[in-house]
Structure formats: C-alpha cells, structure tokens
Amino acid sequence: MDIYAYISFGFAFLFLIGSVVGVFRFKDGYQKMQAVTIATSMSMFWFALGVALYSMDITTAVKALLVYLFMLITSAVSSNMVVRASLEAGIKVEGKINLFTEGGDEQ
C-alpha cells in the first residue's frame, strides 16, 4: 500500500505545482485566487488520501479526512471573503476571457 500512498503524494505535489504556475501565469488577482483555491483543495485531497493509505490506521484516516473537510470549507469561505472585499474596495478585473471564441482569446 505504500506505493499507492507515494503516488497520492505525487499527485498532491503536482497540484501544488499547478497552483504556483497559476499564480505566475494569470495577471489578475481574481484569477490567481481561483487557481490557488482550486489547486490547493485538490492537493489537500490527494495528500489526505496519501496519509490515510500510508498510515493504514482507521483513526488516522478519519483524522486526515476531517482535516481535509475543514480545509475545504475554510478555503472556500476565506477566498470568497477576500474576493468580495476586493470587489467592494473597487479593485477592477483586468481582463475578461471570452470562452466562446477559438483559443479563449481575451477581449
């Protein structure tokens, strides 16, 4: 079962790398927030799964699941609050992406 845990940790690492790429790739703070929130949530899922598989103990697996659920809820709420405060402060969205054109060209 250790190999499955290591594979799960590898997926967690890949999602964290994806969030770093999102931070550097996107130019708008709102897009960066979305990239980090989603990638971190997925990364924590794979990390909690890896901990559960590596430990082979039901109490540790339940604790890892509870930590993941707590992080999932607080991450979504905190990112929503930051974005809402930014919008109320008047920070504008830099670019809109048109998803209906070929290649997702910016308008």
Biopython code that builds the backbone (N, CA, C, O; Angstrom):
import numpy as np
from Bio.PDB.StructureBuilder import StructureBuilder

atoms = [
    (1, "MET", "N", (0.812, -1.207, 0.000)),
    (1, "MET", "CA", (0.000, 0.000, 0.000)),
    (1, "MET", "C", (0.851, 1.264, 0.000)),
    (1, "MET", "O", (0.356, 2.344, -0.323)),
    (2, "ASP", "N", (2.122, 1.139, 0.358)),
    (2, "ASP", "CA", (2.979, 2.324, 0.384)),
    (2, "ASP", "C", (3.114, 2.954, -0.995)),
    (2, "ASP", "O", (3.204, 4.176, -1.114)),
    (3, "ILE", "N", (3.128, 2.130, -2.037)),
    (3, "ILE", "CA", (3.291, 2.684, -3.376)),
    (3, "ILE", "C", (2.104, 3.565, -3.744)),
    (3, "ILE", "O", (2.276, 4.590, -4.403)),
    (4, "TYR", "N", (0.895, 3.175, -3.325)),
    (4, "TYR", "CA", (-0.290, 3.995, -3.598)),
    (4, "TYR", "C", (-0.235, 5.311, -2.818)),
    (4, "TYR", "O", (-0.668, 6.353, -3.310)),
    (5, "ALA", "N", (0.292, 5.249, -1.624)),
    (5, "ALA", "CA", (0.447, 6.477, -0.836)),
    (5, "ALA", "C", (1.443, 7.414, -1.500)),
    (5, "ALA", "O", (1.211, 8.621, -1.568)),
    (6, "TYR", "N", (2.548, 6.868, -1.988)),
    (6, "TYR", "CA", (3.546, 7.701, -2.666)),
    (6, "TYR", "C", (2.993, 8.300, -3.964)),
    (6, "TYR", "O", (3.290, 9.447, -4.298)),
    (7, "ILE", "N", (2.198, 7.528, -4.685)),
    (7, "ILE", "CA", (1.557, 8.052, -5.897)),
    (7, "ILE", "C", (0.606, 9.178, -5.532)),
    (7, "ILE", "O", (0.548, 10.194, -6.225)),
    (8, "SER", "N", (-0.136, 9.006, -4.456)),
    (8, "SER", "CA", (-1.054, 10.048, -3.996)),
    (8, "SER", "C", (-0.293, 11.308, -3.594)),
    (8, "SER", "O", (-0.717, 12.419, -3.912)),
    (9, "PHE", "N", (0.823, 11.141, -2.900)),
    (9, "PHE", "CA", (1.654, 12.303, -2.545)),
    (9, "PHE", "C", (2.190, 12.992, -3.808)),
    (9, "PHE", "O", (2.296, 14.218, -3.854)),
    (10, "GLY", "N", (2.525, 12.201, -4.825)),
    (10, "GLY", "CA", (2.988, 12.769, -6.085)),
    (10, "GLY", "C", (1.914, 13.613, -6.755)),
    (10, "GLY", "O", (2.201, 14.693, -7.271)),
    (11, "PHE", "N", (0.657, 13.115, -6.748)),
    (11, "PHE", "CA", (-0.445, 13.909, -7.299)),
    (11, "PHE", "C", (-0.631, 15.204, -6.516)),
    (11, "PHE", "O", (-0.883, 16.259, -7.099)),
    (12, "ALA", "N", (-0.507, 15.119, -5.194)),
    (12, "ALA", "CA", (-0.638, 16.326, -4.365)),
    (12, "ALA", "C", (0.434, 17.343, -4.750)),
    (12, "ALA", "O", (0.156, 18.538, -4.852)),
    (13, "PHE", "N", (1.646, 16.867, -4.960)),
    (13, "PHE", "CA", (2.733, 17.752, -5.358)),
    (13, "PHE", "C", (2.469, 18.382, -6.724)),
    (13, "PHE", "O", (2.741, 19.566, -6.922)),
    (14, "LEU", "N", (1.942, 17.601, -7.665)),
    (14, "LEU", "CA", (1.647, 18.133, -8.995)),
    (14, "LEU", "C", (0.573, 19.224, -8.944)),
    (14, "LEU", "O", (0.674, 20.221, -9.659)),
    (15, "PHE", "N", (-0.444, 19.047, -8.113)),
    (15, "PHE", "CA", (-1.464, 20.081, -7.995)),
    (15, "PHE", "C", (-0.905, 21.341, -7.336)),
    (15, "PHE", "O", (-1.301, 22.451, -7.694)),
    (16, "LEU", "N", (0.008, 21.183, -6.382)),
    (16, "LEU", "CA", (0.638, 22.362, -5.793)),
    (16, "LEU", "C", (1.493, 23.106, -6.817)),
    (16, "LEU", "O", (1.505, 24.336, -6.844)),
    (17, "ILE", "N", (2.202, 22.364, -7.650)),
    (17, "ILE", "CA", (2.977, 22.993, -8.720)),
    (17, "ILE", "C", (2.037, 23.718, -9.680)),
    (17, "ILE", "O", (2.359, 24.800, -10.171)),
    (18, "GLY", "N", (0.873, 23.119, -9.945)),
    (18, "GLY", "CA", (-0.110, 23.768, -10.804)),
    (18, "GLY", "C", (-0.609, 25.077, -10.228)),
    (18, "GLY", "O", (-0.858, 26.027, -10.971)),
    (19, "SER", "N", (-0.759, 25.141, -8.915)),
    (19, "SER", "CA", (-1.205, 26.402, -8.312)),
    (19, "SER", "C", (-0.112, 27.461, -8.404)),
    (19, "SER", "O", (-0.413, 28.641, -8.580)),
    (20, "VAL", "N", (1.138, 27.061, -8.290)),
    (20, "VAL", "CA", (2.245, 28.013, -8.440)),
    (20, "VAL", "C", (2.290, 28.538, -9.871)),
    (20, "VAL", "O", (2.502, 29.730, -10.094)),
    (21, "VAL", "N", (2.090, 27.650, -10.834)),
    (21, "VAL", "CA", (2.055, 28.075, -12.236)),
    (21, "VAL", "C", (0.893, 29.035, -12.454)),
    (21, "VAL", "O", (1.038, 30.019, -13.180)),
    (22, "GLY", "N", (-0.264, 28.765, -11.834)),
    (22, "GLY", "CA", (-1.409, 29.657, -11.953)),
    (22, "GLY", "C", (-1.131, 31.034, -11.388)),
    (22, "GLY", "O", (-1.586, 32.038, -11.937)),
    (23, "VAL", "N", (-0.393, 31.089, -10.302)),
    (23, "VAL", "CA", (-0.065, 32.385, -9.702)),
    (23, "VAL", "C", (0.820, 33.198, -10.639)),
    (23, "VAL", "O", (0.633, 34.407, -10.771)),
    (24, "PHE", "N", (1.768, 32.556, -11.281)),
    (24, "PHE", "CA", (2.655, 33.286, -12.176)),
    (24, "PHE", "C", (2.053, 33.500, -13.563)),
    (24, "PHE", "O", (2.413, 34.461, -14.244)),
    (25, "ARG", "N", (1.159, 32.641, -13.987)),
    (25, "ARG", "CA", (0.605, 32.738, -15.340)),
    (25, "ARG", "C", (-0.491, 33.796, -15.441)),
    (25, "ARG", "O", (-0.508, 34.583, -16.388)),
    (26, "PHE", "N", (-1.397, 33.819, -14.480)),
    (26, "PHE", "CA", (-2.513, 34.754, -14.550)),
    (26, "PHE", "C", (-2.062, 36.144, -14.121)),
    (26, "PHE", "O", (-1.221, 36.299, -13.236)),
    (27, "LYS", "N", (-2.641, 37.150, -14.769)),
    (27, "LYS", "CA", (-2.224, 38.512, -14.451)),
    (27, "LYS", "C", (-3.180, 39.210, -13.501)),
    (27, "LYS", "O", (-2.844, 40.251, -12.937)),
    (28, "ASP", "N", (-4.361, 38.652, -13.319)),
    (28, "ASP", "CA", (-5.371, 39.277, -12.488)),
    (28, "ASP", "C", (-5.416, 38.598, -11.125)),
    (28, "ASP", "O", (-5.290, 37.377, -11.031)),
    (29, "GLY", "N", (-5.591, 39.373, -10.089)),
    (29, "GLY", "CA", (-5.643, 38.823, -8.740)),
    (29, "GLY", "C", (-6.799, 37.871, -8.513)),
    (29, "GLY", "O", (-6.675, 36.912, -7.752)),
    (30, "TYR", "N", (-7.922, 38.128, -9.165)),
    (30, "TYR", "CA", (-9.077, 37.249, -9.024)),
    (30, "TYR", "C", (-8.814, 35.886, -9.658)),
    (30, "TYR", "O", (-9.194, 34.853, -9.107)),
    (31, "GLN", "N", (-8.170, 35.889, -10.805)),
    (31, "GLN", "CA", (-7.830, 34.627, -11.459)),
    (31, "GLN", "C", (-6.794, 33.860, -10.651)),
    (31, "GLN", "O", (-6.856, 32.634, -10.559)),
    (32, "LYS", "N", (-5.844, 34.577, -10.068)),
    (32, "LYS", "CA", (-4.846, 33.931, -9.228)),
    (32, "LYS", "C", (-5.491, 33.290, -8.011)),
    (32, "LYS", "O", (-5.124, 32.182, -7.619)),
    (33, "MET", "N", (-6.453, 33.987, -7.411)),
    (33, "MET", "CA", (-7.149, 33.449, -6.242)),
    (33, "MET", "C", (-7.898, 32.164, -6.603)),
    (33, "MET", "O", (-7.886, 31.202, -5.835)),
    (34, "GLN", "N", (-8.541, 32.148, -7.755)),
    (34, "GLN", "CA", (-9.276, 30.972, -8.183)),
    (34, "GLN", "C", (-8.333, 29.797, -8.434)),
    (34, "GLN", "O", (-8.632, 28.666, -8.050)),
    (35, "ALA", "N", (-7.207, 30.062, -9.071)),
    (35, "ALA", "CA", (-6.250, 28.995, -9.367)),
    (35, "ALA", "C", (-5.690, 28.392, -8.086)),
    (35, "ALA", "O", (-5.567, 27.173, -7.969)),
    (36, "VAL", "N", (-5.357, 29.235, -7.141)),
    (36, "VAL", "CA", (-4.776, 28.745, -5.890)),
    (36, "VAL", "C", (-5.807, 27.983, -5.068)),
    (36, "VAL", "O", (-5.487, 26.944, -4.490)),
    (37, "THR", "N", (-7.029, 28.479, -5.007)),
    (37, "THR", "CA", (-8.054, 27.828, -4.191)),
    (37, "THR", "C", (-8.378, 26.436, -4.702)),
    (37, "THR", "O", (-8.426, 25.485, -3.921)),
    (38, "ILE", "N", (-8.598, 26.305, -5.996)),
    (38, "ILE", "CA", (-8.963, 25.005, -6.552)),
    (38, "ILE", "C", (-7.790, 24.024, -6.492)),
    (38, "ILE", "O", (-7.966, 22.868, -6.105)),
    (39, "ALA", "N", (-6.616, 24.472, -6.866)),
    (39, "ALA", "CA", (-5.464, 23.569, -6.872)),
    (39, "ALA", "C", (-5.084, 23.138, -5.460)),
    (39, "ALA", "O", (-4.683, 21.992, -5.255)),
    (40, "THR", "N", (-5.203, 24.025, -4.496)),
    (40, "THR", "CA", (-4.885, 23.662, -3.121)),
    (40, "THR", "C", (-5.896, 22.672, -2.568)),
    (40, "THR", "O", (-5.530, 21.756, -1.831)),
    (41, "SER", "N", (-7.160, 22.848, -2.915)),
    (41, "SER", "CA", (-8.183, 21.906, -2.461)),
    (41, "SER", "C", (-7.925, 20.510, -3.018)),
    (41, "SER", "O", (-8.026, 19.521, -2.292)),
    (42, "MET", "N", (-7.595, 20.429, -4.292)),
    (42, "MET", "CA", (-7.293, 19.128, -4.884)),
    (42, "MET", "C", (-6.011, 18.532, -4.300)),
    (42, "MET", "O", (-5.923, 17.325, -4.074)),
    (43, "SER", "N", (-5.036, 19.379, -4.065)),
    (43, "SER", "CA", (-3.789, 18.906, -3.491)),
    (43, "SER", "C", (-4.006, 18.340, -2.088)),
    (43, "SER", "O", (-3.438, 17.307, -1.732)),
    (44, "MET", "N", (-4.818, 19.013, -1.310)),
    (44, "MET", "CA", (-5.093, 18.518, 0.048)),
    (44, "MET", "C", (-5.869, 17.207, 0.023)),
    (44, "MET", "O", (-5.683, 16.364, 0.901)),
    (45, "PHE", "N", (-6.740, 17.024, -0.976)),
    (45, "PHE", "CA", (-7.437, 15.744, -1.099)),
    (45, "PHE", "C", (-6.444, 14.605, -1.304)),
    (45, "PHE", "O", (-6.501, 13.585, -0.618)),
    (46, "TRP", "N", (-5.534, 14.793, -2.255)),
    (46, "TRP", "CA", (-4.563, 13.738, -2.538)),
    (46, "TRP", "C", (-3.612, 13.524, -1.368)),
    (46, "TRP", "O", (-3.194, 12.396, -1.106)),
    (47, "PHE", "N", (-3.269, 14.598, -0.665)),
    (47, "PHE", "CA", (-2.398, 14.458, 0.492)),
    (47, "PHE", "C", (-3.095, 13.688, 1.620)),
    (47, "PHE", "O", (-2.495, 12.814, 2.246)),
    (48, "ALA", "N", (-4.370, 14.022, 1.873)),
    (48, "ALA", "CA", (-5.119, 13.305, 2.919)),
    (48, "ALA", "C", (-5.296, 11.833, 2.555)),
    (48, "ALA", "O", (-5.212, 10.959, 3.417)),
    (49, "LEU", "N", (-5.541, 11.564, 1.268)),
    (49, "LEU", "CA", (-5.646, 10.177, 0.828)),
    (49, "LEU", "C", (-4.322, 9.444, 1.017)),
    (49, "LEU", "O", (-4.303, 8.288, 1.441)),
    (50, "GLY", "N", (-3.220, 10.115, 0.702)),
    (50, "GLY", "CA", (-1.909, 9.502, 0.900)),
    (50, "GLY", "C", (-1.613, 9.221, 2.357)),
    (50, "GLY", "O", (-1.050, 8.177, 2.684)),
    (51, "VAL", "N", (-1.986, 10.139, 3.239)),
    (51, "VAL", "CA", (-1.788, 9.915, 4.681)),
    (51, "VAL", "C", (-2.620, 8.732, 5.150)),
    (51, "VAL", "O", (-2.152, 7.899, 5.926)),
    (52, "ALA", "N", (-3.868, 8.665, 4.668)),
    (52, "ALA", "CA", (-4.729, 7.549, 5.065)),
    (52, "ALA", "C", (-4.177, 6.211, 4.572)),
    (52, "ALA", "O", (-4.212, 5.218, 5.298)),
    (53, "LEU", "N", (-3.674, 6.187, 3.352)),
    (53, "LEU", "CA", (-3.116, 4.943, 2.815)),
    (53, "LEU", "C", (-1.800, 4.568, 3.480)),
    (53, "LEU", "O", (-1.526, 3.391, 3.713)),
    (54, "TYR", "N", (-1.002, 5.559, 3.779)),
    (54, "TYR", "CA", (0.312, 5.285, 4.381)),
    (54, "TYR", "C", (0.188, 4.803, 5.822)),
    (54, "TYR", "O", (0.945, 3.937, 6.261)),
    (55, "SER", "N", (-0.762, 5.364, 6.548)),
    (55, "SER", "CA", (-0.882, 5.022, 7.963)),
    (55, "SER", "C", (-1.517, 3.654, 8.179)),
    (55, "SER", "O", (-1.179, 2.955, 9.135)),
    (56, "MET", "N", (-2.435, 3.269, 7.296)),
    (56, "MET", "CA", (-3.165, 2.002, 7.422)),
    (56, "MET", "C", (-3.870, 1.877, 8.773)),
    (56, "MET", "O", (-4.039, 0.779, 9.303)),
    (57, "ASP", "N", (-4.272, 3.008, 9.309)),
    (57, "ASP", "CA", (-4.977, 3.047, 10.590)),
    (57, "ASP", "C", (-6.260, 3.841, 10.385)),
    (57, "ASP", "O", (-6.231, 4.930, 9.812)),
    (58, "ILE", "N", (-7.382, 3.307, 10.847)),
    (58, "ILE", "CA", (-8.666, 3.947, 10.597)),
    (58, "ILE", "C", (-8.787, 5.282, 11.327)),
    (58, "ILE", "O", (-9.407, 6.207, 10.801)),
    (59, "THR", "N", (-8.215, 5.410, 12.517)),
    (59, "THR", "CA", (-8.330, 6.682, 13.240)),
    (59, "THR", "C", (-7.524, 7.777, 12.547)),
    (59, "THR", "O", (-7.964, 8.925, 12.476)),
    (60, "THR", "N", (-6.361, 7.430, 12.044)),
    (60, "THR", "CA", (-5.565, 8.408, 11.311)),
    (60, "THR", "C", (-6.241, 8.788, 10.006)),
    (60, "THR", "O", (-6.195, 9.949, 9.598)),
    (61, "ALA", "N", (-6.865, 7.824, 9.351)),
    (61, "ALA", "CA", (-7.577, 8.112, 8.107)),
    (61, "ALA", "C", (-8.758, 9.046, 8.356)),
    (61, "ALA", "O", (-9.000, 9.961, 7.568)),
    (62, "VAL", "N", (-9.488, 8.824, 9.436)),
    (62, "VAL", "CA", (-10.619, 9.689, 9.766)),
    (62, "VAL", "C", (-10.127, 11.088, 10.117)),
    (62, "VAL", "O", (-10.746, 12.077, 9.726)),
    (63, "LYS", "N", (-9.024, 11.179, 10.846)),
    (63, "LYS", "CA", (-8.461, 12.491, 11.170)),
    (63, "LYS", "C", (-8.015, 13.231, 9.914)),
    (63, "LYS", "O", (-8.236, 14.436, 9.793)),
    (64, "ALA", "N", (-7.393, 12.523, 8.985)),
    (64, "ALA", "CA", (-6.969, 13.150, 7.728)),
    (64, "ALA", "C", (-8.183, 13.620, 6.939)),
    (64, "ALA", "O", (-8.145, 14.690, 6.330)),
    (65, "LEU", "N", (-9.255, 12.841, 6.939)),
    (65, "LEU", "CA", (-10.480, 13.250, 6.246)),
    (65, "LEU", "C", (-11.092, 14.484, 6.894)),
    (65, "LEU", "O", (-11.549, 15.389, 6.197)),
    (66, "LEU", "N", (-11.105, 14.525, 8.221)),
    (66, "LEU", "CA", (-11.648, 15.694, 8.922)),
    (66, "LEU", "C", (-10.808, 16.952, 8.656)),
    (66, "LEU", "O", (-11.359, 18.037, 8.469)),
    (67, "VAL", "N", (-9.501, 16.808, 8.638)),
    (67, "VAL", "CA", (-8.633, 17.949, 8.325)),
    (67, "VAL", "C", (-8.898, 18.425, 6.911)),
    (67, "VAL", "O", (-8.966, 19.628, 6.661)),
    (68, "TYR", "N", (-9.051, 17.479, 5.974)),
    (68, "TYR", "CA", (-9.347, 17.860, 4.586)),
    (68, "TYR", "C", (-10.677, 18.597, 4.488)),
    (68, "TYR", "O", (-10.761, 19.629, 3.822)),
    (69, "LEU", "N", (-11.712, 18.087, 5.136)),
    (69, "LEU", "CA", (-13.024, 18.741, 5.074)),
    (69, "LEU", "C", (-12.978, 20.137, 5.693)),
    (69, "LEU", "O", (-13.571, 21.072, 5.155)),
    (70, "PHE", "N", (-12.278, 20.283, 6.820)),
    (70, "PHE", "CA", (-12.138, 21.598, 7.446)),
    (70, "PHE", "C", (-11.407, 22.565, 6.521)),
    (70, "PHE", "O", (-11.808, 23.720, 6.379)),
    (71, "MET", "N", (-10.342, 22.093, 5.898)),
    (71, "MET", "CA", (-9.583, 22.953, 4.979)),
    (71, "MET", "C", (-10.414, 23.307, 3.756)),
    (71, "MET", "O", (-10.341, 24.433, 3.266)),
    (72, "LEU", "N", (-11.197, 22.368, 3.259)),
    (72, "LEU", "CA", (-12.029, 22.613, 2.092)),
    (72, "LEU", "C", (-13.053, 23.713, 2.374)),
    (72, "LEU", "O", (-13.261, 24.600, 1.546)),
    (73, "ILE", "N", (-13.685, 23.653, 3.538)),
    (73, "ILE", "CA", (-14.692, 24.651, 3.895)),
    (73, "ILE", "C", (-14.044, 26.002, 4.144)),
    (73, "ILE", "O", (-14.512, 27.013, 3.622)),
    (74, "THR", "N", (-12.981, 26.039, 4.927)),
    (74, "THR", "CA", (-12.366, 27.325, 5.261)),
    (74, "THR", "C", (-11.684, 27.970, 4.058)),
    (74, "THR", "O", (-11.647, 29.196, 3.958)),
    (75, "SER", "N", (-11.148, 27.175, 3.154)),
    (75, "SER", "CA", (-10.507, 27.731, 1.959)),
    (75, "SER", "C", (-11.531, 28.416, 1.068)),
    (75, "SER", "O", (-11.293, 29.517, 0.571)),
    (76, "ALA", "N", (-12.651, 27.775, 0.872)),
    (76, "ALA", "CA", (-13.693, 28.370, 0.024)),
    (76, "ALA", "C", (-14.252, 29.645, 0.649)),
    (76, "ALA", "O", (-14.458, 30.642, -0.043)),
    (77, "VAL", "N", (-14.494, 29.610, 1.941)),
    (77, "VAL", "CA", (-15.053, 30.783, 2.618)),
    (77, "VAL", "C", (-14.057, 31.937, 2.632)),
    (77, "VAL", "O", (-14.428, 33.082, 2.372)),
    (78, "SER", "N", (-12.802, 31.643, 2.933)),
    (78, "SER", "CA", (-11.814, 32.724, 3.009)),
    (78, "SER", "C", (-11.537, 33.343, 1.646)),
    (78, "SER", "O", (-11.391, 34.560, 1.541)),
    (79, "SER", "N", (-11.462, 32.523, 0.600)),
    (79, "SER", "CA", (-11.226, 33.100, -0.726)),
    (79, "SER", "C", (-12.434, 33.917, -1.183)),
    (79, "SER", "O", (-12.271, 34.938, -1.851)),
    (80, "ASN", "N", (-13.633, 33.481, -0.832)),
    (80, "ASN", "CA", (-14.818, 34.256, -1.163)),
    (80, "ASN", "C", (-14.809, 35.605, -0.449)),
    (80, "ASN", "O", (-15.169, 36.625, -1.037)),
    (81, "MET", "N", (-14.403, 35.609, 0.805)),
    (81, "MET", "CA", (-14.355, 36.865, 1.560)),
    (81, "MET", "C", (-13.300, 37.817, 0.997)),
    (81, "MET", "O", (-13.534, 39.024, 0.933)),
    (82, "VAL", "N", (-12.160, 37.302, 0.596)),
    (82, "VAL", "CA", (-11.106, 38.147, 0.034)),
    (82, "VAL", "C", (-11.558, 38.748, -1.294)),
    (82, "VAL", "O", (-11.340, 39.934, -1.541)),
    (83, "VAL", "N", (-12.183, 37.944, -2.148)),
    (83, "VAL", "CA", (-12.646, 38.442, -3.435)),
    (83, "VAL", "C", (-13.764, 39.457, -3.244)),
    (83, "VAL", "O", (-13.789, 40.484, -3.923)),
    (84, "ARG", "N", (-14.680, 39.185, -2.337)),
    (84, "ARG", "CA", (-15.777, 40.130, -2.091)),
    (84, "ARG", "C", (-15.244, 41.460, -1.556)),
    (84, "ARG", "O", (-15.704, 42.527, -1.964)),
    (85, "ALA", "N", (-14.274, 41.395, -0.644)),
    (85, "ALA", "CA", (-13.679, 42.629, -0.115)),
    (85, "ALA", "C", (-12.934, 43.389, -1.210)),
    (85, "ALA", "O", (-12.963, 44.620, -1.238)),
    (86, "SER", "N", (-12.273, 42.672, -2.106)),
    (86, "SER", "CA", (-11.572, 43.322, -3.218)),
    (86, "SER", "C", (-12.554, 44.019, -4.155)),
    (86, "SER", "O", (-12.307, 45.137, -4.608)),
    (87, "LEU", "N", (-13.665, 43.352, -4.438)),
    (87, "LEU", "CA", (-14.671, 43.968, -5.297)),
    (87, "LEU", "C", (-15.276, 45.202, -4.639)),
    (87, "LEU", "O", (-15.485, 46.219, -5.300)),
    (88, "GLU", "N", (-15.557, 45.120, -3.345)),
    (88, "GLU", "CA", (-16.126, 46.266, -2.637)),
    (88, "GLU", "C", (-15.126, 47.409, -2.511)),
    (88, "GLU", "O", (-15.521, 48.573, -2.427)),
    (89, "ALA", "N", (-13.832, 47.085, -2.497)),
    (89, "ALA", "CA", (-12.807, 48.123, -2.437)),
    (89, "ALA", "C", (-12.589, 48.787, -3.788)),
    (89, "ALA", "O", (-11.890, 49.796, -3.881)),
    (90, "GLY", "N", (-13.182, 48.229, -4.827)),
    (90, "GLY", "CA", (-13.088, 48.846, -6.142)),
    (90, "GLY", "C", (-11.965, 48.324, -7.009)),
    (90, "GLY", "O", (-11.632, 48.953, -8.014)),
    (91, "ILE", "N", (-11.377, 47.215, -6.666)),
    (91, "ILE", "CA", (-10.320, 46.630, -7.498)),
    (91, "ILE", "C", (-10.976, 45.989, -8.712)),
    (91, "ILE", "O", (-11.822, 45.105, -8.580)),
    (92, "LYS", "N", (-10.585, 46.437, -9.874)),
    (92, "LYS", "CA", (-11.212, 46.000, -11.128)),
    (92, "LYS", "C", (-10.586, 44.707, -11.637)),
    (92, "LYS", "O", (-9.430, 44.395, -11.349)),
    (93, "VAL", "N", (-11.375, 43.975, -12.393)),
    (93, "VAL", "CA", (-10.883, 42.798, -13.089)),
    (93, "VAL", "C", (-10.135, 43.290, -14.321)),
    (93, "VAL", "O", (-10.681, 44.060, -15.111)),
    (94, "GLU", "N", (-8.880, 42.847, -14.493)),
    (94, "GLU", "CA", (-8.041, 43.371, -15.572)),
    (94, "GLU", "C", (-8.491, 42.944, -16.954)),
    (94, "GLU", "O", (-8.567, 43.774, -17.859)),
    (95, "GLY", "N", (-8.783, 41.704, -17.132)),
    (95, "GLY", "CA", (-9.152, 41.225, -18.462)),
    (95, "GLY", "C", (-10.259, 40.205, -18.367)),
    (95, "GLY", "O", (-10.322, 39.416, -17.425)),
    (96, "LYS", "N", (-11.122, 40.231, -19.346)),
    (96, "LYS", "CA", (-12.184, 39.234, -19.408)),
    (96, "LYS", "C", (-11.792, 38.224, -20.474)),
    (96, "LYS", "O", (-11.305, 38.597, -21.541)),
    (97, "ILE", "N", (-12.000, 36.964, -20.191)),
    (97, "ILE", "CA", (-11.674, 35.914, -21.132)),
    (97, "ILE", "C", (-12.968, 35.462, -21.804)),
    (97, "ILE", "O", (-13.934, 35.106, -21.129)),
    (98, "ASN", "N", (-12.981, 35.479, -23.127)),
    (98, "ASN", "CA", (-14.138, 35.032, -23.876)),
    (98, "ASN", "C", (-13.973, 33.546, -24.135)),
    (98, "ASN", "O", (-13.104, 33.140, -24.906)),
    (99, "LEU", "N", (-14.793, 32.742, -23.503)),
    (99, "LEU", "CA", (-14.676, 31.296, -23.631)),
    (99, "LEU", "C", (-15.314, 30.762, -24.906)),
    (99, "LEU", "O", (-15.167, 29.582, -25.222)),
    (100, "PHE", "N", (-16.022, 31.616, -25.641)),
    (100, "PHE", "CA", (-16.749, 31.153, -26.803)),
    (100, "PHE", "C", (-15.994, 31.362, -28.109)),
    (100, "PHE", "O", (-16.483, 30.979, -29.172)),
    (101, "THR", "N", (-14.817, 31.959, -28.046)),
    (101, "THR", "CA", (-14.013, 32.103, -29.253)),
    (101, "THR", "C", (-12.957, 31.004, -29.253)),
    (101, "THR", "O", (-12.639, 30.430, -28.211)),
    (102, "GLU", "N", (-12.434, 30.729, -30.406)),
    (102, "GLU", "CA", (-11.436, 29.670, -30.516)),
    (102, "GLU", "C", (-10.154, 30.100, -29.805)),
    (102, "GLU", "O", (-9.621, 31.178, -30.069)),
    (103, "GLY", "N", (-9.674, 29.265, -28.919)),
    (103, "GLY", "CA", (-8.436, 29.540, -28.203)),
    (103, "GLY", "C", (-8.620, 30.391, -26.975)),
    (103, "GLY", "O", (-7.637, 30.681, -26.293)),
    (104, "GLY", "N", (-9.851, 30.815, -26.651)),
    (104, "GLY", "CA", (-10.075, 31.603, -25.444)),
    (104, "GLY", "C", (-9.405, 32.960, -25.493)),
    (104, "GLY", "O", (-8.848, 33.402, -24.488)),
    (105, "ASP", "N", (-9.442, 33.637, -26.637)),
    (105, "ASP", "CA", (-8.787, 34.938, -26.792)),
    (105, "ASP", "C", (-9.393, 35.960, -25.845)),
    (105, "ASP", "O", (-10.587, 35.927, -25.550)),
    (106, "GLU", "N", (-8.555, 36.860, -25.379)),
    (106, "GLU", "CA", (-9.033, 37.925, -24.494)),
    (106, "GLU", "C", (-9.700, 39.018, -25.311)),
    (106, "GLU", "O", (-9.356, 39.243, -26.471)),
    (107, "GLN", "N", (-10.650, 39.687, -24.695)),
    (107, "GLN", "CA", (-11.341, 40.780, -25.365)),
    (107, "GLN", "C", (-10.666, 42.090, -25.063)),
    (107, "GLN", "O", (-11.105, 43.136, -25.541)),
]
sb = StructureBuilder()
sb.init_structure("model")
sb.init_model(0)
sb.init_chain("A")
sb.init_seg("    ")
for serial, (resi, resn, name, xyz) in enumerate(atoms, 1):
    if name == "N":
        sb.init_residue(resn, " ", resi, " ")
    sb.init_atom(name, np.array(xyz, "f"), 0.0, 1.0, " ", f" {name:<3s}", serial, name[0])
structure = sb.get_structure()
